[in-house]
Amino acid sequence: MQEKELLEKICGLQKSSIAPIVEQRYLEFQSFKGRAEEDWFCELCFCLLTANTSSEMGSRVQSALGFEGFYNLPPKKLVAELKKAGSRFYNRRAQFIVDARRHFGLKEKISEFENDREAREYLAKNVKGLGFKESSHFLRNTGSDNVAILDKHVVNLISEFGLLVERPKSVNARNYCAIESRLDLFAKKTGLSHSKLDLYLWYMKTGKVLK
């Protein structure tokens, strides 16, 4: 399969019944620009919960605990509530969430950076539990457009369609930006931001449009 075929498939989806669903999800992301710091912190915790698990699980736990649980529960109680809500790796996730409390105010902090990728660099270096992928996930979910979320589904798909010379054994800090640069070129051909393109690519691989 070739890049041209993937481009045709994306263009087809933009004219399909999936397009309004993607647009609605995108508008939800954009709405975060006007939302409170508490919502941003809650979304940060969601992204900490989804690493190596699933968006569905993260959403379920986020709904169960909300800001009050994420921000105010004592560590031991937080562990118990994460476990009760079905979170995997609940001990480690609780540690990440407790540590993340010192970063409350990320909405304001992110606004200080000149571009999305500088903001991602900051997040990946300073928030425990966030690598490049989940930092990108958080930024996309809070309204940024210019970062790629290179999860296994997306990387597998773009490899299948020949955007990468070979599928990397893993995506890490060393090769993330190189893979993203390749996807930058493809995004320009589709006329889509990374935020929308990711939703279409993820749909092609999973049949779902999730945050």
Order of alpha helices (4+ residues) and beta strands (2+ residues): alpha-alpha-alpha-alpha-alpha-alpha-alpha-alpha-alpha-alpha-alpha-alpha
